[in-house]
Amino acid sequence: MMTLYRQELMKLFKKKSTICCGMILAAVAVLFAILARVKPVIFPAKTVFTANFEAQQFIVFFMVAAAATTITMEFQFGTIKHVLTQRYSRPLVLVSKWLVLLTYSLLLYIGSSLLAILLKVCLVNDKFAIFSRAKFWHDWLAGVGGDFLNTWLLLSLVLLVAALFKSSGAAVAVGIIGYFVLGMVNIPMIALIRKYAWLKWNPLNMFNFSAQLGLPTLSKITKLTDVQLFWGNLAYIILFLVLGLLFFRRREA
């Protein structure tokens, strides 16, 4: 298992796109930190900081692309046959890919958070205080954690689609379109939840977890507590991953 994990990790970090993604995230964070410095009215420092100077928005797109291609590229280039001839079972191959994606996502989120603190100190330290305010630290870290969990809910769905189709385009489309459509379907979904209480457990409602952590009054709309949303996210992530595993096992090499 560790050998597979190391192989997948090497594949990921040998890609030029992996390094480029890190550089783009850093550039975006620096750009928004500068904008928060020179245009504080348009870009409030405290607001953009809570999203790691907008780096988190881009992490979602990068992770969707990585998740979509990690499976489909193996089949497109026929490398899956080589991996399977190494006496590794299909479940182990897929689990190793999950672990690599988890490692990559943790690196991006932790890295962007540390960079956000550095940029705050260097560029907008006089705009607001964080080091003396425990509640702000708690709210910020909770927000980052909530966004991380919501990202993985989306990734688990992307991985499920990637296990079904030979082209990575379908999985990427599901991830990107799904990310933008979520805001549009929220209003009709909320209306349906008011009418049918059981619909509050649908997976789309779980994407409100991160937003509700920042705005507790949203619980009146989602009809779920933070704890319920947390476990709901985990349950759907596991469900989508297991379904993806079942389809991956039956897929022709």
SULRAPE-V227994 format. One line per field, one symbol per residue. phi: phi as a letter, one per 30 degrees, with the letter a starting at -180 (. if undefined). psi: psi as a letter, one per 20 degrees, with the letter a starting at -180 (. if undefined). burial: I if it has 9 or more other ideal C-beta (glycine too) atoms within 8 Angstrom, else O. A space follows every 50 residues. Layout:
phi=???
psi=???
burial=???
//
This chain:
phi=.dddedddddedddddddddddddedddddeddddddcbdddbeeddddd chhiddddeeddddddddddcdddddciddddddddicdeeddddddedd ddddddddddddddddddddddcbdddacbdcbdddeddddddddddddd dddddddddddddccdcdeddddddddedddedddddddddddddbeddd cdddddddedddddbeddddcdibdedddddddddddddddddddddddc ddd
psi=ghggghghghggiiphhgghgghgggggggghgghhghmhghnpghghhh klljhhghgggghggghhhhghhhhhijihhgghijkpqgghgghhgghg hggghgggggghghhggghghhhkhihqqhhjohhggggghhgggghggh ghgghhhghghhihqhqiggggggggghghhghhigghgghhhhgnhiii jqhhhhijgghhhhnhiihhghjqrgghhghgggghggghggghgghhhi qp.
burial=OOOIIOIIIOOIOOOOOIIOIIOIIIOIIIIIIIIIIOOIOOIOIOOIII IIIIIIOIIIIIIIIIIIIIIIIIIIOOOIOOIIOOOOOOIIIIIIIIII IIIIIOOIIOIIIOIIOOIIOOIIOOIOOIOOOOOIIOIIOIIIIIIIII IIIIIIIIIIIIIOOOOIOIIIOIIIOIIOOIOOIIOOIIOIIOOOOOII OOOIIIIIIIOIIIOOOIIOOIOIOIOOIIOIIIOIIIIIIOIIIOIIOO OOO
//
